Amino acid sequence: MKQSSRIAWRWEEKDFGFRFLSGTGKRMAEYYQALAANEFYHVPASQRKLKKERIDELAVLAAAPTSPTIVANPWNQYTQDDEQLIQAREGKHCFNWAGCLDKEEIERRETDGINRAGEFVFEYAKRQPYTAITLDTIQKIHREMFEAIYPWAGEWRTVTISKAGTTWDVPFHDMWIAMKNFETNTLNQTPFHSDDDEEVLQFIARVLGEYIAIHPFREGNGRSAFLLAEIMLLQNGLLPFDRHQRDRDQARYYAACEAARTRFDYQPLTDLFRFWQEEAQEFFLNEEGDAT
């Protein structure tokens, strides 16, 4: 994406869109940027998230659009109380603070958030004494990832989602209860420490297997799972997994997650994590050797 066409997000207001002033007095209107360059869409007053007075204050600060084309509001179920339900009709993009429909821009913003979450995770893993992973930790990681993008960052999932042929329904007894059971039965064993790397990888496989089986968030479950793994790896002097490893071995990773989800079999994940760890350590040692 060229810099000149990059979307400018209005982070500080978090009001679901861009504002531009067109006309004066009663002819004043609010337009939101659409997918194509120089196209804007109008959001009816009944669906705006800020009071009219604040919208008008912000509008005068922005340049007027050039030759705007009014297009239909792209968001499905915009008036739903549950913001996790709202998606764009085309592309299935989740409703975001900026009303953005551009896939590349959304991915870039998500990457920025994941980098911020990575900084938090690194600091968390190095705390002394080692700190347990709690539900608050998980929600904090998710907020670091997405709070500048999505209104539901850090909130437990309230909708059914599907990916790669797998569907995750909302637990009938509520997602919070499912996660509380996860904390009681598994996370309470953190901080997990062992001098046996195999034991560490087995435990991480269980944590991630159970976490992925629940899929607690609307988006970002796989990415937040890897950040949880990073905490446990660093607390045991092991190297973090690489996103490229997961992308390269995606079919094997998905199959291992399915084994954990459907059969409570965590061995395939353990085997994959061992392979990734050995690969990471070999790469690290080679890099160290080259540096000397």
C-alpha positions as CSV (number, residue, x, y, z in Angstrom):
1,M,0.0,0.0,0.0
2,K,1.4,3.4,-0.9
3,Q,1.9,5.9,1.8
4,S,-0.3,8.4,0.1
5,S,-3.3,6.1,0.2
6,R,-2.7,4.8,3.8
7,I,-5.7,5.3,6.0
8,A,-5.4,7.7,8.8
9,W,-6.9,6.3,11.9
10,R,-8.4,8.5,14.6
11,W,-7.1,6.5,17.6
12,E,-7.7,8.9,20.4
13,E,-11.5,9.1,20.0
14,K,-12.3,5.4,19.2
15,D,-15.5,6.4,17.6
16,F,-15.8,3.8,14.8
17,G,-14.7,6.0,11.9
18,F,-13.4,9.0,10.1
19,R,-15.1,12.3,10.1
20,F,-15.0,14.9,7.3
21,L,-17.0,18.2,7.2
22,S,-19.2,18.8,4.1
23,G,-21.2,22.0,4.0
24,T,-22.4,24.2,6.9
25,G,-25.4,24.5,9.1
26,K,-28.1,22.0,8.4
27,R,-26.2,20.7,5.3
28,M,-23.4,19.5,7.6
29,A,-23.0,15.7,7.1
30,E,-20.7,13.0,8.4
31,Y,-18.8,10.8,6.0
32,Y,-16.7,7.7,6.7
33,Q,-14.0,6.5,4.5
34,A,-14.8,3.4,2.4
35,L,-12.6,0.8,0.8
36,A,-11.8,2.6,-2.4
37,A,-9.8,5.8,-2.6
38,N,-11.9,8.9,-2.5
39,E,-15.1,7.0,-1.5
40,F,-16.8,7.7,1.8
41,Y,-19.9,6.2,3.4
42,H,-22.5,8.0,5.5
43,V,-23.5,6.7,8.9
44,P,-27.0,7.7,10.0
45,A,-27.2,9.8,13.2
46,S,-29.1,7.0,15.0
47,Q,-26.0,4.8,14.5
48,R,-23.3,7.2,15.5
49,K,-21.3,6.4,18.6
50,L,-20.5,9.9,19.7
51,K,-22.8,12.8,20.6
52,K,-23.6,15.2,17.8
53,E,-21.8,18.0,19.6
54,R,-18.5,16.1,19.8
55,I,-18.9,14.9,16.2
56,D,-19.2,18.5,15.1
57,E,-16.1,19.5,17.1
58,L,-14.1,16.8,15.5
59,A,-15.5,17.5,12.0
60,V,-14.1,21.0,11.9
61,L,-10.6,19.7,12.6
62,A,-10.6,17.5,9.5
63,A,-10.2,18.4,5.8
64,A,-13.3,18.2,3.7
65,P,-13.4,15.1,1.3
66,T,-12.7,15.7,-2.3
67,S,-15.5,14.5,-4.6
68,P,-16.9,12.1,-2.1
69,T,-19.1,9.2,-3.3
70,I,-21.7,8.2,-0.8
71,V,-21.9,4.4,-0.5
72,A,-24.0,2.2,1.6
73,N,-23.1,1.5,5.2
74,P,-20.9,-1.6,4.8
75,W,-21.4,-3.1,8.3
76,N,-23.9,-5.9,8.8
77,Q,-25.9,-5.8,12.0
78,Y,-24.5,-2.4,12.9
79,T,-27.2,-1.7,15.5
80,Q,-26.6,-5.0,17.4
81,D,-25.7,-4.4,21.0
82,D,-23.1,-7.2,20.7
83,E,-20.2,-5.6,18.7
84,Q,-18.7,-9.1,18.2
85,L,-21.5,-9.9,15.8
86,I,-20.8,-6.9,13.5
87,Q,-18.9,-7.7,10.2
88,A,-18.5,-6.0,6.9
89,R,-20.7,-7.5,4.2
90,E,-17.6,-7.9,1.9
91,G,-14.4,-9.4,3.2
92,K,-16.0,-10.3,6.6
93,H,-13.8,-7.8,8.4
94,C,-14.6,-7.4,12.1
95,F,-16.0,-4.1,13.2
96,N,-13.1,-1.9,14.2
97,W,-12.6,1.5,15.8
98,A,-11.8,3.1,12.5
99,G,-14.4,1.5,10.4
100,C,-11.6,0.2,8.2
101,L,-12.3,-2.2,5.3
102,D,-8.7,-2.4,4.0
103,K,-7.2,-5.9,4.7
104,E,-3.6,-4.8,4.5
105,E,-4.2,-1.8,6.8
106,I,-5.9,-4.0,9.4
107,E,-3.2,-6.6,9.3
108,R,-0.5,-3.8,9.7
109,R,-2.3,-2.4,12.7
110,E,-2.7,-6.0,14.2
111,T,1.0,-6.6,13.7
112,D,1.8,-3.3,15.6
113,G,-0.4,-4.6,18.4
114,I,1.2,-8.0,18.5
115,N,4.6,-6.3,18.8
116,R,3.3,-4.3,21.8
117,A,2.0,-7.5,23.4
118,G,5.3,-9.2,22.8
119,E,7.1,-6.4,24.7
120,F,4.7,-7.0,27.6
121,V,5.2,-10.7,27.5
122,F,8.9,-10.4,27.5
123,E,8.8,-8.2,30.6
124,Y,6.3,-10.5,32.3
125,A,8.4,-13.6,31.7
126,K,11.5,-11.9,33.3
127,R,9.8,-10.9,36.5
128,Q,11.4,-12.3,39.6
129,P,10.1,-14.3,41.3
130,Y,8.4,-15.9,38.2
131,T,4.8,-14.9,37.9
132,A,1.8,-17.2,37.4
133,I,-0.3,-16.9,34.3
134,T,-3.9,-15.9,35.2
135,L,-7.0,-15.0,33.3
136,D,-6.1,-11.3,33.9
137,T,-2.7,-12.0,32.2
138,I,-4.5,-13.5,29.2
139,Q,-6.9,-10.6,28.9
140,K,-4.0,-8.1,29.3
141,I,-2.2,-9.7,26.4
142,H,-5.2,-9.6,24.2
143,R,-5.8,-5.9,25.0
144,E,-2.2,-5.1,24.2
145,M,-2.8,-6.8,20.9
146,F,-6.1,-5.3,19.8
147,E,-7.4,-2.5,22.1
148,A,-6.3,0.1,19.5
149,I,-8.3,-1.8,16.8
150,Y,-11.3,-3.7,18.1
151,P,-13.9,-2.6,20.7
152,W,-14.0,-6.1,22.2
153,A,-10.3,-6.5,22.9
154,G,-9.7,-8.5,26.1
155,E,-13.4,-9.6,26.3
156,W,-14.4,-13.2,26.2
157,R,-16.0,-14.4,23.0
158,T,-19.8,-14.2,22.8
159,V,-20.3,-15.5,19.2
160,T,-19.8,-18.8,17.3
161,I,-16.7,-18.7,15.1
162,S,-15.3,-21.0,12.4
163,K,-11.9,-21.3,10.9
164,A,-10.1,-24.0,8.7
165,G,-13.2,-26.2,8.8
166,T,-13.5,-26.1,12.6
167,T,-16.4,-24.4,14.5
168,W,-16.2,-23.2,18.0
169,D,-19.6,-22.7,19.7
170,V,-20.1,-20.5,22.7
171,P,-20.0,-22.7,25.8
172,F,-23.6,-23.3,27.0
173,H,-22.5,-22.4,30.5
174,D,-20.8,-19.1,29.5
175,M,-17.2,-18.4,28.3
176,W,-16.2,-17.0,31.7
177,I,-16.9,-20.3,33.4
178,A,-15.0,-22.2,30.8
179,M,-12.0,-20.0,31.3
180,K,-12.3,-20.1,35.0
181,N,-12.2,-23.9,34.9
182,F,-9.1,-23.6,32.6
183,E,-7.5,-21.4,35.2
184,T,-8.3,-23.7,38.1
185,N,-7.4,-26.9,36.4
186,T,-4.4,-25.9,34.3
187,L,-3.1,-22.3,34.7
188,N,-2.9,-22.7,38.5
189,Q,0.2,-24.9,37.8
190,T,2.1,-21.9,36.6
191,P,4.7,-20.7,36.9
192,F,5.7,-24.1,35.7
193,H,9.4,-24.8,36.0
194,S,11.4,-28.0,35.3
195,D,15.0,-28.8,34.4
196,D,13.6,-31.4,32.0
197,D,12.8,-29.6,28.7
198,E,10.5,-32.4,27.7
199,E,8.3,-31.9,30.8
200,V,8.2,-28.2,30.0
201,L,7.1,-28.8,26.4
202,Q,4.5,-31.3,27.5
203,F,3.0,-28.8,29.9
204,I,3.0,-26.0,27.2
205,A,1.3,-28.4,24.8
206,R,-1.4,-29.0,27.4
207,V,-1.9,-25.3,28.1
208,L,-2.1,-24.4,24.4
209,G,-4.1,-27.4,23.5
210,E,-6.8,-26.6,26.0
211,Y,-6.6,-22.9,25.2
212,I,-7.1,-23.4,21.5
213,A,-9.9,-25.9,22.2
214,I,-11.8,-23.1,24.0
215,H,-10.9,-20.3,21.6
216,P,-11.8,-17.7,24.2
217,F,-11.6,-14.6,21.9
218,R,-13.4,-13.3,18.8
219,E,-10.0,-13.1,17.0
220,G,-6.4,-13.6,17.9
221,N,-6.6,-16.9,19.7
222,G,-3.6,-18.5,17.9
223,R,-1.5,-15.5,18.2
224,S,-2.2,-15.0,21.9
225,A,-1.6,-18.7,22.5
226,F,1.9,-18.3,21.1
227,L,2.5,-15.4,23.5
228,L,1.4,-17.5,26.4
229,A,3.8,-20.2,25.3
230,E,6.6,-17.6,25.1
231,I,6.1,-16.7,28.8
232,M,6.5,-20.4,29.8
233,L,9.4,-21.0,27.5
234,L,11.4,-17.9,28.7
235,Q,10.7,-18.8,32.3
236,N,12.5,-22.1,31.6
237,G,15.4,-20.7,29.7
238,L,14.0,-21.9,26.3
239,L,13.6,-20.0,23.0
240,P,10.3,-18.7,21.8
241,F,8.6,-20.3,18.9
242,D,8.7,-18.4,15.6
243,R,5.6,-17.4,13.8
244,H,7.2,-18.6,10.6
245,Q,7.5,-22.0,12.0
246,R,3.8,-22.2,12.6
247,D,3.0,-20.8,9.1
248,R,5.4,-23.3,7.5
249,D,4.0,-26.3,9.5
250,Q,0.4,-25.1,9.5
251,A,-1.1,-28.4,8.4
252,R,0.7,-30.3,11.1
253,Y,0.0,-27.6,13.7
254,Y,-3.8,-27.7,12.9
255,A,-3.8,-31.5,13.1
256,A,-2.1,-31.4,16.5
257,C,-4.6,-28.8,17.8
258,E,-7.4,-31.0,16.6
259,A,-6.0,-34.0,18.4
260,A,-5.9,-32.0,21.6
261,R,-9.4,-30.6,21.1
262,T,-11.2,-33.8,20.1
263,R,-9.2,-36.5,21.9
264,F,-7.3,-34.7,24.7
265,D,-4.2,-36.0,23.0
266,Y,-1.4,-33.5,23.6
267,Q,1.4,-35.7,22.2
268,P,1.3,-34.4,18.6
269,L,1.6,-30.8,19.9
270,T,4.5,-31.9,22.2
271,D,6.3,-33.5,19.3
272,L,5.9,-30.4,17.1
273,F,7.0,-28.1,19.9
274,R,10.1,-30.2,20.5
275,F,10.9,-30.0,16.8
276,W,10.5,-26.2,16.8
277,Q,12.6,-25.8,19.9
278,E,15.4,-28.0,18.6
279,E,15.3,-26.0,15.3
280,A,15.4,-22.7,17.2
281,Q,18.3,-23.7,19.4
282,E,20.3,-25.0,16.4
283,F,19.7,-21.7,14.6
284,F,20.7,-19.7,17.7
285,L,23.9,-21.7,18.2
286,N,24.8,-21.2,14.5
287,E,24.2,-17.5,14.8
288,E,26.3,-17.3,18.0
289,G,29.1,-19.2,16.2
290,D,29.0,-16.9,13.2
291,A,29.2,-13.9,15.6
292,T,32.3,-15.1,17.2
